[in-house]
């Protein structure tokens, strides 16, 4: 009789991907050409992009780690849903770099928000996969679904808003990050 595939390897692999993403993200940072604070300040789009992306990766990792506590078995559906989630995460360094070098151009910020939207959509997929309908759900699990659905809507909005107001779109993405700072949903 075959044993059930446990989720430990899935979690270890995911942790490795998150670590690599943070490393790749920092490798995109470049020092200013001049040794002055004004030259450093001129790179503010890079620092804003990097800081928000680093925070995003950290928050997604914390929430992923928290959510994986519900995994009892590494089913093929769970593995593929997790790979979709990691694919979305793998686009964060690209979108961050483009947003930084474009100095927060509308299309680049829209793409950045769209990447966040993809990551959130796949996270919602993980929630659906791990917390099945029909199974008695706790208050925490219902709030996790609600929060993921709500923030998905905000990321969709940010993707469109970025085309007219990149700073407002970054603000919407920031609101979503604040909502996820604590893995337990608000009100728990």
Residue pairs with C-beta under 8 A, 6 or more apart in sequence:
4 72
4 73
5 73
5 74
5 75
6 73
6 74
7 68
7 71
7 72
7 73
7 74
7 78
9 74
10 68
10 71
10 74
10 78
10 79
10 82
11 65
11 68
11 71
14 64
14 68
14 82
14 86
15 61
15 65
17 86
17 89
17 90
18 57
18 60
18 61
18 64
18 89
21 57
21 89
21 90
21 92
21 93
22 54
22 57
22 58
24 93
25 50
25 53
25 54
25 57
25 92
25 93
25 96
26 50
26 54
28 50
28 93
28 96
28 97
28 100
29 46
29 50
30 43
30 46
32 39
32 40
32 42
32 43
33 39
45 99
45 100
45 102
45 103
45 104
46 100
46 101
48 100
48 104
48 170
49 96
49 97
49 99
49 100
49 104
49 112
50 96
50 100
52 96
52 170
52 173
52 174
52 177
53 92
53 93
53 95
53 96
55 177
56 92
56 116
56 119
56 173
56 177
57 89
57 92
59 177
59 180
59 181
60 89
60 119
60 123
60 180
62 180
62 183
63 123
63 180
63 183
64 85
64 123
64 126
65 183
66 183
66 184
67 123
67 126
67 127
67 130
67 144
67 183
68 130
70 130
70 131
70 141
71 78
71 130
75 129
77 129
78 126
78 129
78 130
81 122
81 125
81 126
81 129
82 126
84 122
84 125
85 119
85 122
85 123
85 125
85 126
87 122
88 115
88 118
88 119
88 121
88 122
89 119
91 115
91 118
92 115
92 119
94 115
95 108
95 111
95 112
95 114
95 115
96 112
98 108
98 111
98 112
99 105
99 108
99 109
99 111
99 112
102 108
104 166
104 167
104 170
105 166
106 162
106 163
106 164
106 166
107 162
107 163
108 166
109 162
109 166
109 169
109 170
110 159
110 160
110 162
110 163
110 166
110 169
112 162
112 173
113 155
113 158
113 159
113 161
113 162
113 169
113 172
113 173
114 155
114 159
116 155
116 158
116 173
116 176
117 152
117 155
117 156
117 158
117 159
120 148
120 151
120 152
120 155
120 176
121 152
123 148
124 145
124 148
124 149
124 152
127 144
127 145
127 148
128 145
131 137
131 141
131 144
131 145
139 188
140 184
140 185
140 188
143 184
143 185
143 186
143 187
143 188
144 185
146 185
147 179
147 180
147 185
147 186
150 179
151 176
151 179
151 180
154 172
154 173
154 175
154 176
155 172
155 173
155 176
157 172
158 169
158 170
158 172
158 173
158 176
159 169
161 168
161 169
161 172
162 168
162 169
162 170
179 186
